[in-house]
Amino acid sequence: MFTAIRRLAAALFCLWLGASHVHAQAVLEPPFGLRWGDTPEKLITWASRHALDVNISLPGDQPALRIVKISARKGNLPGAAAQAVEGRFHTGRLFEVTVHYRDSEVSADEMEARFNKLKLELTGEYGTLAANRQDRTIKDHFATRNLSFHREPVKGLFLLLAYSEVEDQLRKTREATFSLLYRNDNLRQDLEKLLAPQTPEAGAGGK
């Protein structure tokens, strides 16, 4: 009986998701044709169609979480300047996507230029990104610089753009990567509520 109720609640939630999140999706949709609430199969099918590598993680301490990472063994993902995309699923529903940009064939200066170009494009589309983190540390002749910016175009929907650069001061080399994260906290919280233990109503079973 409890299982049937849980299934009904999940089905009703999916219907609600399609109706109530239309505006949110128009403001901040995940990339690669994905939609909030998608199942992992959609991402995996896309990867299979393009012969991409698929890695699936099942964190032991978070049984409701599935992490699916799709990467190109050589070059970039189809139709993108990114090398990998990672989807996070709560109870089988997509709530977060991270796109990873790295290119060993170009300099750190070029990667930083690409980062700044993407930041400018995101600003034009979603508005000014607020600074999250800007720091530089040096340890054992390695200098690390991190930058990150975020935007919440709609309450509960986040963009996070993060840049990381490592300089080997002895070998005079620099490497840079950056990532763009899309996160739907509204959906994640709703999914968590569906899994939360039901609290018995006061006086239930009493005379």
Order of alpha helices (4+ residues) and beta strands (2+ residues): alpha-alpha-alpha-beta-beta-beta-beta-alpha-beta-beta-beta-beta-alpha
